[in-house]
Amino acid sequence: MPTNVKYVDGEWVYIDDNGVPLGVVPQTGDDTDYLLWGLAIALPLLLAGFAGWFLFRRKRRESEAAGR
């Protein structure tokens, strides 16, 4: 029965009472969660930036056309 966890050669390993490695601890895949959070934050900001830029350019073009 595993009683401890130890980091060995880049992997977390279950260890029993006698110090014998029992197997690798399953990983959860947290890297994908960071990617999803990054996309969830960055995409709306980028879309808002592009929308603001588009509206600014449209207003500037309308004011230039009215001044001519």
mmCIF file of the N, C-alpha and C atoms, coordinates in Angstrom:
data_MODEL
# 
_entry.id   MODEL 
# 
loop_
_atom_site.group_PDB 
_atom_site.id 
_atom_site.type_symbol 
_atom_site.label_atom_id 
_atom_site.label_alt_id 
_atom_site.label_comp_id 
_atom_site.label_asym_id 
_atom_site.label_entity_id 
_atom_site.label_seq_id 
_atom_site.pdbx_PDB_ins_code 
_atom_site.Cartn_x 
_atom_site.Cartn_y 
_atom_site.Cartn_z 
_atom_site.occupancy 
_atom_site.B_iso_or_equiv 
_atom_site.pdbx_formal_charge 
_atom_site.auth_seq_id 
_atom_site.auth_comp_id 
_atom_site.auth_asym_id 
_atom_site.auth_atom_id 
_atom_site.pdbx_PDB_model_num 
ATOM 1   N N  . MET A 1 1  ? 0.851   -1.171 0.000   1.00 0.00 ? 1  MET A N  1 
ATOM 2   C CA . MET A 1 1  ? 0.000   0.000  0.000   1.00 0.00 ? 1  MET A CA 1 
ATOM 3   C C  . MET A 1 1  ? 0.905   1.245  0.000   1.00 0.00 ? 1  MET A C  1 
ATOM 4   N N  . PRO A 1 2  ? 0.657   2.207  -0.924  1.00 0.00 ? 2  PRO A N  1 
ATOM 5   C CA . PRO A 1 2  ? 1.503   3.402  -0.976  1.00 0.00 ? 2  PRO A CA 1 
ATOM 6   C C  . PRO A 1 2  ? 1.284   4.285  0.249   1.00 0.00 ? 2  PRO A C  1 
ATOM 7   N N  . THR A 1 3  ? 2.370   4.737  0.820   1.00 0.00 ? 3  THR A N  1 
ATOM 8   C CA . THR A 1 3  ? 2.286   5.626  1.981   1.00 0.00 ? 3  THR A CA 1 
ATOM 9   C C  . THR A 1 3  ? 2.939   6.974  1.725   1.00 0.00 ? 3  THR A C  1 
ATOM 10  N N  . ASN A 1 4  ? 3.655   7.115  0.600   1.00 0.00 ? 4  ASN A N  1 
ATOM 11  C CA . ASN A 1 4  ? 4.404   8.332  0.341   1.00 0.00 ? 4  ASN A CA 1 
ATOM 12  C C  . ASN A 1 4  ? 4.528   8.526  -1.166  1.00 0.00 ? 4  ASN A C  1 
ATOM 13  N N  . VAL A 1 5  ? 4.891   9.733  -1.557  1.00 0.00 ? 5  VAL A N  1 
ATOM 14  C CA . VAL A 1 5  ? 5.139   10.052 -2.966  1.00 0.00 ? 5  VAL A CA 1 
ATOM 15  C C  . VAL A 1 5  ? 6.500   10.725 -3.041  1.00 0.00 ? 5  VAL A C  1 
ATOM 16  N N  . LYS A 1 6  ? 7.300   10.347 -4.039  1.00 0.00 ? 6  LYS A N  1 
ATOM 17  C CA . LYS A 1 6  ? 8.652   10.895 -4.194  1.00 0.00 ? 6  LYS A CA 1 
ATOM 18  C C  . LYS A 1 6  ? 8.868   11.276 -5.657  1.00 0.00 ? 6  LYS A C  1 
ATOM 19  N N  . TYR A 1 7  ? 9.606   12.362 -5.885  1.00 0.00 ? 7  TYR A N  1 
ATOM 20  C CA . TYR A 1 7  ? 9.922   12.826 -7.237  1.00 0.00 ? 7  TYR A CA 1 
ATOM 21  C C  . TYR A 1 7  ? 11.227  12.177 -7.681  1.00 0.00 ? 7  TYR A C  1 
ATOM 22  N N  . VAL A 1 8  ? 11.151  11.276 -8.674  1.00 0.00 ? 8  VAL A N  1 
ATOM 23  C CA . VAL A 1 8  ? 12.317  10.519 -9.131  1.00 0.00 ? 8  VAL A CA 1 
ATOM 24  C C  . VAL A 1 8  ? 12.410  10.625 -10.651 1.00 0.00 ? 8  VAL A C  1 
ATOM 25  N N  . ASP A 1 9  ? 13.543  11.088 -11.156 1.00 0.00 ? 9  ASP A N  1 
ATOM 26  C CA . ASP A 1 9  ? 13.807  11.158 -12.601 1.00 0.00 ? 9  ASP A CA 1 
ATOM 27  C C  . ASP A 1 9  ? 12.698  11.876 -13.367 1.00 0.00 ? 9  ASP A C  1 
ATOM 28  N N  . GLY A 1 10 ? 12.216  12.976 -12.825 1.00 0.00 ? 10 GLY A N  1 
ATOM 29  C CA . GLY A 1 10 ? 11.221  13.779 -13.517 1.00 0.00 ? 10 GLY A CA 1 
ATOM 30  C C  . GLY A 1 10 ? 9.801   13.263 -13.405 1.00 0.00 ? 10 GLY A C  1 
ATOM 31  N N  . GLU A 1 11 ? 9.542   12.273 -12.557 1.00 0.00 ? 11 GLU A N  1 
ATOM 32  C CA . GLU A 1 11 ? 8.198   11.731 -12.388 1.00 0.00 ? 11 GLU A CA 1 
ATOM 33  C C  . GLU A 1 11 ? 7.903   11.530 -10.903 1.00 0.00 ? 11 GLU A C  1 
ATOM 34  N N  . TRP A 1 12 ? 6.632   11.687 -10.538 1.00 0.00 ? 12 TRP A N  1 
ATOM 35  C CA . TRP A 1 12 ? 6.201   11.397 -9.174  1.00 0.00 ? 12 TRP A CA 1 
ATOM 36  C C  . TRP A 1 12 ? 5.905   9.914  -9.076  1.00 0.00 ? 12 TRP A C  1 
ATOM 37  N N  . VAL A 1 13 ? 6.460   9.258  -8.031  1.00 0.00 ? 13 VAL A N  1 
ATOM 38  C CA . VAL A 1 13 ? 6.352   7.804  -7.876  1.00 0.00 ? 13 VAL A CA 1 
ATOM 39  C C  . VAL A 1 13 ? 5.792   7.498  -6.490  1.00 0.00 ? 13 VAL A C  1 
ATOM 40  N N  . TYR A 1 14 ? 4.840   6.532  -6.428  1.00 0.00 ? 14 TYR A N  1 
ATOM 41  C CA . TYR A 1 14 ? 4.355   6.042  -5.135  1.00 0.00 ? 14 TYR A CA 1 
ATOM 42  C C  . TYR A 1 14 ? 5.446   5.226  -4.454  1.00 0.00 ? 14 TYR A C  1 
ATOM 43  N N  . ILE A 1 15 ? 5.619   5.410  -3.143  1.00 0.00 ? 15 ILE A N  1 
ATOM 44  C CA . ILE A 1 15 ? 6.618   4.682  -2.351  1.00 0.00 ? 15 ILE A CA 1 
ATOM 45  C C  . ILE A 1 15 ? 5.898   3.997  -1.180  1.00 0.00 ? 15 ILE A C  1 
ATOM 46  N N  . ASP A 1 16 ? 6.267   2.746  -0.877  1.00 0.00 ? 16 ASP A N  1 
ATOM 47  C CA . ASP A 1 16 ? 5.661   2.059  0.275   1.00 0.00 ? 16 ASP A CA 1 
ATOM 48  C C  . ASP A 1 16 ? 6.487   2.289  1.542   1.00 0.00 ? 16 ASP A C  1 
ATOM 49  N N  . ASP A 1 17 ? 6.120   1.623  2.630   1.00 0.00 ? 17 ASP A N  1 
ATOM 50  C CA . ASP A 1 17 ? 6.795   1.806  3.927   1.00 0.00 ? 17 ASP A CA 1 
ATOM 51  C C  . ASP A 1 17 ? 8.275   1.460  3.884   1.00 0.00 ? 17 ASP A C  1 
ATOM 52  N N  . ASN A 1 18 ? 8.666   0.538  3.023   1.00 0.00 ? 18 ASN A N  1 
ATOM 53  C CA . ASN A 1 18 ? 10.057  0.091  2.951   1.00 0.00 ? 18 ASN A CA 1 
ATOM 54  C C  . ASN A 1 18 ? 10.892  0.879  1.944   1.00 0.00 ? 18 ASN A C  1 
ATOM 55  N N  . GLY A 1 19 ? 10.307  1.903  1.318   1.00 0.00 ? 19 GLY A N  1 
ATOM 56  C CA . GLY A 1 19 ? 11.032  2.704  0.342   1.00 0.00 ? 19 GLY A CA 1 
ATOM 57  C C  . GLY A 1 19 ? 11.061  2.107  -1.047  1.00 0.00 ? 19 GLY A C  1 
ATOM 58  N N  . VAL A 1 20 ? 10.213  1.113  -1.303  1.00 0.00 ? 20 VAL A N  1 
ATOM 59  C CA . VAL A 1 20 ? 10.168  0.462  -2.611  1.00 0.00 ? 20 VAL A CA 1 
ATOM 60  C C  . VAL A 1 20 ? 9.212   1.241  -3.515  1.00 0.00 ? 20 VAL A C  1 
ATOM 61  N N  . PRO A 1 21 ? 9.657   1.635  -4.720  1.00 0.00 ? 21 PRO A N  1 
ATOM 62  C CA . PRO A 1 21 ? 8.754   2.332  -5.641  1.00 0.00 ? 21 PRO A CA 1 
ATOM 63  C C  . PRO A 1 21 ? 7.666   1.387  -6.144  1.00 0.00 ? 21 PRO A C  1 
ATOM 64  N N  . LEU A 1 22 ? 6.422   1.868  -6.110  1.00 0.00 ? 22 LEU A N  1 
ATOM 65  C CA . LEU A 1 22 ? 5.287   1.038  -6.514  1.00 0.00 ? 22 LEU A CA 1 
ATOM 66  C C  . LEU A 1 22 ? 4.752   1.390  -7.896  1.00 0.00 ? 22 LEU A C  1 
ATOM 67  N N  . GLY A 1 23 ? 5.019   2.569  -8.384  1.00 0.00 ? 23 GLY A N  1 
ATOM 68  C CA . GLY A 1 23 ? 4.535   2.957  -9.706  1.00 0.00 ? 23 GLY A CA 1 
ATOM 69  C C  . GLY A 1 23 ? 4.426   4.460  -9.822  1.00 0.00 ? 23 GLY A C  1 
ATOM 70  N N  . VAL A 1 24 ? 4.210   4.912  -11.037 1.00 0.00 ? 24 VAL A N  1 
ATOM 71  C CA . VAL A 1 24 ? 4.151   6.339  -11.346 1.00 0.00 ? 24 VAL A CA 1 
ATOM 72  C C  . VAL A 1 24 ? 2.766   6.877  -10.992 1.00 0.00 ? 24 VAL A C  1 
ATOM 73  N N  . VAL A 1 25 ? 2.740   8.052  -10.390 1.00 0.00 ? 25 VAL A N  1 
ATOM 74  C CA . VAL A 1 25 ? 1.485   8.726  -10.061 1.00 0.00 ? 25 VAL A CA 1 
ATOM 75  C C  . VAL A 1 25 ? 0.891   9.279  -11.352 1.00 0.00 ? 25 VAL A C  1 
ATOM 76  N N  . PRO A 1 26 ? -0.403  9.053  -11.613 1.00 0.00 ? 26 PRO A N  1 
ATOM 77  C CA . PRO A 1 26 ? -1.025  9.595  -12.828 1.00 0.00 ? 26 PRO A CA 1 
ATOM 78  C C  . PRO A 1 26 ? -1.007  11.125 -12.827 1.00 0.00 ? 26 PRO A C  1 
ATOM 79  N N  . GLN A 1 27 ? -0.729  11.703 -13.985 1.00 0.00 ? 27 GLN A N  1 
ATOM 80  C CA . GLN A 1 27 ? -0.707  13.157 -14.129 1.00 0.00 ? 27 GLN A CA 1 
ATOM 81  C C  . GLN A 1 27 ? -2.082  13.640 -14.582 1.00 0.00 ? 27 GLN A C  1 
ATOM 82  N N  . THR A 1 28 ? -2.413  14.885 -14.223 1.00 0.00 ? 28 THR A N  1 
ATOM 83  C CA . THR A 1 28 ? -3.752  15.409 -14.502 1.00 0.00 ? 28 THR A CA 1 
ATOM 84  C C  . THR A 1 28 ? -3.847  16.178 -15.807 1.00 0.00 ? 28 THR A C  1 
ATOM 85  N N  . GLY A 1 29 ? -2.742  16.606 -16.382 1.00 0.00 ? 29 GLY A N  1 
ATOM 86  C CA . GLY A 1 29 ? -2.800  17.375 -17.627 1.00 0.00 ? 29 GLY A CA 1 
ATOM 87  C C  . GLY A 1 29 ? -3.170  18.823 -17.408 1.00 0.00 ? 29 GLY A C  1 
ATOM 88  N N  . ASP A 1 30 ? -2.598  19.457 -16.395 1.00 0.00 ? 30 ASP A N  1 
ATOM 89  C CA . ASP A 1 30 ? -2.929  20.839 -16.082 1.00 0.00 ? 30 ASP A CA 1 
ATOM 90  C C  . ASP A 1 30 ? -2.481  21.820 -17.160 1.00 0.00 ? 30 ASP A C  1 
ATOM 91  N N  . ASP A 1 31 ? -1.553  21.426 -18.035 1.00 0.00 ? 31 ASP A N  1 
ATOM 92  C CA . ASP A 1 31 ? -1.069  22.333 -19.076 1.00 0.00 ? 31 ASP A CA 1 
ATOM 93  C C  . ASP A 1 31 ? -2.198  22.781 -19.987 1.00 0.00 ? 31 ASP A C  1 
ATOM 94  N N  . THR A 1 32 ? -3.118  21.891 -20.313 1.00 0.00 ? 32 THR A N  1 
ATOM 95  C CA . THR A 1 32 ? -4.222  22.267 -21.187 1.00 0.00 ? 32 THR A CA 1 
ATOM 96  C C  . THR A 1 32 ? -5.126  23.274 -20.499 1.00 0.00 ? 32 THR A C  1 
ATOM 97  N N  . ASP A 1 33 ? -5.260  23.194 -19.174 1.00 0.00 ? 33 ASP A N  1 
ATOM 98  C CA . ASP A 1 33 ? -6.080  24.157 -18.464 1.00 0.00 ? 33 ASP A CA 1 
ATOM 99  C C  . ASP A 1 33 ? -5.496  25.560 -18.587 1.00 0.00 ? 33 ASP A C  1 
ATOM 100 N N  . TYR A 1 34 ? -4.176  25.677 -18.508 1.00 0.00 ? 34 TYR A N  1 
ATOM 101 C CA . TYR A 1 34 ? -3.551  26.988 -18.666 1.00 0.00 ? 34 TYR A CA 1 
ATOM 102 C C  . TYR A 1 34 ? -3.777  27.529 -20.073 1.00 0.00 ? 34 TYR A C  1 
ATOM 103 N N  . LEU A 1 35 ? -3.737  26.669 -21.061 1.00 0.00 ? 35 LEU A N  1 
ATOM 104 C CA . LEU A 1 35 ? -3.995  27.099 -22.428 1.00 0.00 ? 35 LEU A CA 1 
ATOM 105 C C  . LEU A 1 35 ? -5.427  27.598 -22.571 1.00 0.00 ? 35 LEU A C  1 
ATOM 106 N N  . LEU A 1 36 ? -6.375  26.868 -22.002 1.00 0.00 ? 36 LEU A N  1 
ATOM 107 C CA . LEU A 1 36 ? -7.772  27.288 -22.088 1.00 0.00 ? 36 LEU A CA 1 
ATOM 108 C C  . LEU A 1 36 ? -8.003  28.609 -21.365 1.00 0.00 ? 36 LEU A C  1 
ATOM 109 N N  . TRP A 1 37 ? -7.412  28.776 -20.198 1.00 0.00 ? 37 TRP A N  1 
ATOM 110 C CA . TRP A 1 37 ? -7.551  30.044 -19.483 1.00 0.00 ? 37 TRP A CA 1 
ATOM 111 C C  . TRP A 1 37 ? -6.934  31.184 -20.286 1.00 0.00 ? 37 TRP A C  1 
ATOM 112 N N  . GLY A 1 38 ? -5.778  30.951 -20.865 1.00 0.00 ? 38 GLY A N  1 
ATOM 113 C CA . GLY A 1 38 ? -5.137  31.984 -21.671 1.00 0.00 ? 38 GLY A CA 1 
ATOM 114 C C  . GLY A 1 38 ? -5.984  32.388 -22.864 1.00 0.00 ? 38 GLY A C  1 
ATOM 115 N N  . LEU A 1 39 ? -6.557  31.397 -23.536 1.00 0.00 ? 39 LEU A N  1 
ATOM 116 C CA . LEU A 1 39 ? -7.426  31.698 -24.670 1.00 0.00 ? 39 LEU A CA 1 
ATOM 117 C C  . LEU A 1 39 ? -8.693  32.409 -24.230 1.00 0.00 ? 39 LEU A C  1 
ATOM 118 N N  . ALA A 1 40 ? -9.259  31.997 -23.104 1.00 0.00 ? 40 ALA A N  1 
ATOM 119 C CA . ALA A 1 40 ? -10.483 32.628 -22.606 1.00 0.00 ? 40 ALA A CA 1 
ATOM 120 C C  . ALA A 1 40 ? -10.248 34.083 -22.224 1.00 0.00 ? 40 ALA A C  1 
ATOM 121 N N  . ILE A 1 41 ? -9.045  34.417 -21.824 1.00 0.00 ? 41 ILE A N  1 
ATOM 122 C CA . ILE A 1 41 ? -8.730  35.805 -21.465 1.00 0.00 ? 41 ILE A CA 1 
ATOM 123 C C  . ILE A 1 41 ? -8.302  36.600 -22.692 1.00 0.00 ? 41 ILE A C  1 
ATOM 124 N N  . ALA A 1 42 ? -7.466  36.012 -23.536 1.00 0.00 ? 42 ALA A N  1 
ATOM 125 C CA . ALA A 1 42 ? -6.874  36.754 -24.654 1.00 0.00 ? 42 ALA A CA 1 
ATOM 126 C C  . ALA A 1 42 ? -7.849  36.991 -25.805 1.00 0.00 ? 42 ALA A C  1 
ATOM 127 N N  . LEU A 1 43 ? -8.665  36.009 -26.139 1.00 0.00 ? 43 LEU A N  1 
ATOM 128 C CA . LEU A 1 43 ? -9.546  36.164 -27.300 1.00 0.00 ? 43 LEU A CA 1 
ATOM 129 C C  . LEU A 1 43 ? -10.547 37.309 -27.147 1.00 0.00 ? 43 LEU A C  1 
ATOM 130 N N  . PRO A 1 44 ? -11.258 37.442 -26.032 1.00 0.00 ? 44 PRO A N  1 
ATOM 131 C CA . PRO A 1 44 ? -12.161 38.595 -25.907 1.00 0.00 ? 44 PRO A CA 1 
ATOM 132 C C  . PRO A 1 44 ? -11.425 39.932 -25.942 1.00 0.00 ? 44 PRO A C  1 
ATOM 133 N N  . LEU A 1 45 ? -10.225 39.978 -25.353 1.00 0.00 ? 45 LEU A N  1 
ATOM 134 C CA . LEU A 1 45 ? -9.460  41.224 -25.400 1.00 0.00 ? 45 LEU A CA 1 
ATOM 135 C C  . LEU A 1 45 ? -9.054  41.567 -26.828 1.00 0.00 ? 45 LEU A C  1 
ATOM 136 N N  . LEU A 1 46 ? -8.622  40.571 -27.581 1.00 0.00 ? 46 LEU A N  1 
ATOM 137 C CA . LEU A 1 46 ? -8.260  40.812 -28.978 1.00 0.00 ? 46 LEU A CA 1 
ATOM 138 C C  . LEU A 1 46 ? -9.465  41.243 -29.800 1.00 0.00 ? 46 LEU A C  1 
ATOM 139 N N  . LEU A 1 47 ? -10.596 40.581 -29.594 1.00 0.00 ? 47 LEU A N  1 
ATOM 140 C CA . LEU A 1 47 ? -11.806 40.956 -30.331 1.00 0.00 ? 47 LEU A CA 1 
ATOM 141 C C  . LEU A 1 47 ? -12.238 42.381 -29.997 1.00 0.00 ? 47 LEU A C  1 
ATOM 142 N N  . ALA A 1 48 ? -12.169 42.764 -28.730 1.00 0.00 ? 48 ALA A N  1 
ATOM 143 C CA . ALA A 1 48 ? -12.520 44.128 -28.341 1.00 0.00 ? 48 ALA A CA 1 
ATOM 144 C C  . ALA A 1 48 ? -11.548 45.133 -28.959 1.00 0.00 ? 48 ALA A C  1 
ATOM 145 N N  . GLY A 1 49 ? -10.279 44.791 -28.997 1.00 0.00 ? 49 GLY A N  1 
ATOM 146 C CA . GLY A 1 49 ? -9.294  45.677 -29.613 1.00 0.00 ? 49 GLY A CA 1 
ATOM 147 C C  . GLY A 1 49 ? -9.539  45.868 -31.099 1.00 0.00 ? 49 GLY A C  1 
ATOM 148 N N  . PHE A 1 50 ? -9.821  44.773 -31.800 1.00 0.00 ? 50 PHE A N  1 
ATOM 149 C CA . PHE A 1 50 ? -10.116 44.877 -33.230 1.00 0.00 ? 50 PHE A CA 1 
ATOM 150 C C  . PHE A 1 50 ? -11.400 45.656 -33.483 1.00 0.00 ? 50 PHE A C  1 
ATOM 151 N N  . ALA A 1 51 ? -12.414 45.468 -32.645 1.00 0.00 ? 51 ALA A N  1 
ATOM 152 C CA . ALA A 1 51 ? -13.664 46.212 -32.809 1.00 0.00 ? 51 ALA A CA 1 
ATOM 153 C C  . ALA A 1 51 ? -13.426 47.703 -32.602 1.00 0.00 ? 51 ALA A C  1 
ATOM 154 N N  . GLY A 1 52 ? -12.656 48.062 -31.569 1.00 0.00 ? 52 GLY A N  1 
ATOM 155 C CA . GLY A 1 52 ? -12.341 49.468 -31.334 1.00 0.00 ? 52 GLY A CA 1 
ATOM 156 C C  . GLY A 1 52 ? -11.546 50.074 -32.470 1.00 0.00 ? 52 GLY A C  1 
ATOM 157 N N  . TRP A 1 53 ? -10.582 49.337 -32.973 1.00 0.00 ? 53 TRP A N  1 
ATOM 158 C CA . TRP A 1 53 ? -9.775  49.817 -34.101 1.00 0.00 ? 53 TRP A CA 1 
ATOM 159 C C  . TRP A 1 53 ? -10.645 50.017 -35.343 1.00 0.00 ? 53 TRP A C  1 
ATOM 160 N N  . PHE A 1 54 ? -11.550 49.072 -35.598 1.00 0.00 ? 54 PHE A N  1 
ATOM 161 C CA . PHE A 1 54 ? -12.445 49.166 -36.751 1.00 0.00 ? 54 PHE A CA 1 
ATOM 162 C C  . PHE A 1 54 ? -13.349 50.392 -36.631 1.00 0.00 ? 54 PHE A C  1 
ATOM 163 N N  . LEU A 1 55 ? -13.932 50.625 -35.442 1.00 0.00 ? 55 LEU A N  1 
ATOM 164 C CA . LEU A 1 55 ? -14.806 51.786 -35.254 1.00 0.00 ? 55 LEU A CA 1 
ATOM 165 C C  . LEU A 1 55 ? -14.022 53.088 -35.379 1.00 0.00 ? 55 LEU A C  1 
ATOM 166 N N  . PHE A 1 56 ? -12.810 53.136 -34.849 1.00 0.00 ? 56 PHE A N  1 
ATOM 167 C CA . PHE A 1 56 ? -11.977 54.331 -34.954 1.00 0.00 ? 56 PHE A CA 1 
ATOM 168 C C  . PHE A 1 56 ? -11.680 54.653 -36.415 1.00 0.00 ? 56 PHE A C  1 
ATOM 169 N N  . ARG A 1 57 ? -11.313 53.628 -37.184 1.00 0.00 ? 57 ARG A N  1 
ATOM 170 C CA . ARG A 1 57 ? -11.007 53.857 -38.603 1.00 0.00 ? 57 ARG A CA 1 
ATOM 171 C C  . ARG A 1 57 ? -12.244 54.311 -39.363 1.00 0.00 ? 57 ARG A C  1 
ATOM 172 N N  . ARG A 1 58 ? -13.404 53.717 -39.051 1.00 0.00 ? 58 ARG A N  1 
ATOM 173 C CA . ARG A 1 58 ? -14.630 54.083 -39.754 1.00 0.00 ? 58 ARG A CA 1 
ATOM 174 C C  . ARG A 1 58 ? -15.013 55.530 -39.447 1.00 0.00 ? 58 ARG A C  1 
ATOM 175 N N  . LYS A 1 59 ? -14.906 55.936 -38.171 1.00 0.00 ? 59 LYS A N  1 
ATOM 176 C CA . LYS A 1 59 ? -15.235 57.319 -37.816 1.00 0.00 ? 59 LYS A CA 1 
ATOM 177 C C  . LYS A 1 59 ? -14.264 58.291 -38.473 1.00 0.00 ? 59 LYS A C  1 
ATOM 178 N N  . ARG A 1 60 ? -12.988 57.928 -38.507 1.00 0.00 ? 60 ARG A N  1 
ATOM 179 C CA . ARG A 1 60 ? -11.991 58.802 -39.121 1.00 0.00 ? 60 ARG A CA 1 
ATOM 180 C C  . ARG A 1 60 ? -12.253 58.956 -40.619 1.00 0.00 ? 60 ARG A C  1 
ATOM 181 N N  . ARG A 1 61 ? -12.606 57.873 -41.273 1.00 0.00 ? 61 ARG A N  1 
ATOM 182 C CA . ARG A 1 61 ? -12.903 57.950 -42.711 1.00 0.00 ? 61 ARG A CA 1 
ATOM 183 C C  . ARG A 1 61 ? -14.159 58.775 -42.973 1.00 0.00 ? 61 ARG A C  1 
ATOM 184 N N  . GLU A 1 62 ? -15.172 58.638 -42.102 1.00 0.00 ? 62 GLU A N  1 
ATOM 185 C CA . GLU A 1 62 ? -16.398 59.422 -42.280 1.00 0.00 ? 62 GLU A CA 1 
ATOM 186 C C  . GLU A 1 62 ? -16.128 60.913 -42.089 1.00 0.00 ? 62 GLU A C  1 
ATOM 187 N N  . SER A 1 63 ? -15.286 61.250 -41.108 1.00 0.00 ? 63 SER A N  1 
ATOM 188 C CA . SER A 1 63 ? -14.989 62.664 -40.874 1.00 0.00 ? 63 SER A CA 1 
ATOM 189 C C  . SER A 1 63 ? -14.143 63.236 -42.015 1.00 0.00 ? 63 SER A C  1 
ATOM 190 N N  . GLU A 1 64 ? -13.249 62.441 -42.581 1.00 0.00 ? 64 GLU A N  1 
ATOM 191 C CA . GLU A 1 64 ? -12.461 62.900 -43.724 1.00 0.00 ? 64 GLU A CA 1 
ATOM 192 C C  . GLU A 1 64 ? -13.348 63.094 -44.945 1.00 0.00 ? 64 GLU A C  1 
ATOM 193 N N  . ALA A 1 65 ? -14.315 62.205 -45.153 1.00 0.00 ? 65 ALA A N  1 
ATOM 194 C CA . ALA A 1 65 ? -15.210 62.321 -46.303 1.00 0.00 ? 65 ALA A CA 1 
ATOM 195 C C  . ALA A 1 65 ? -16.134 63.526 -46.152 1.00 0.00 ? 65 ALA A C  1 
ATOM 196 N N  . ALA A 1 66 ? -16.559 63.834 -44.929 1.00 0.00 ? 66 ALA A N  1 
ATOM 197 C CA . ALA A 1 66 ? -17.439 64.985 -44.700 1.00 0.00 ? 66 ALA A CA 1 
ATOM 198 C C  . ALA A 1 66 ? -16.676 66.293 -44.868 1.00 0.00 ? 66 ALA A C  1 
ATOM 199 N N  . GLY A 1 67 ? -15.391 66.309 -44.589 1.00 0.00 ? 67 GLY A N  1 
ATOM 200 C CA . GLY A 1 67 ? -14.582 67.519 -44.689 1.00 0.00 ? 67 GLY A CA 1 
ATOM 201 C C  . GLY A 1 67 ? -14.197 67.855 -46.113 1.00 0.00 ? 67 GLY A C  1 
ATOM 202 N N  . ARG A 1 68 ? -14.320 66.937 -47.017 1.00 0.00 ? 68 ARG A N  1 
ATOM 203 C CA . ARG A 1 68 ? -13.911 67.183 -48.408 1.00 0.00 ? 68 ARG A CA 1 
ATOM 204 C C  . ARG A 1 68 ? -14.933 67.917 -49.188 1.00 0.00 ? 68 ARG A C  1 
# 
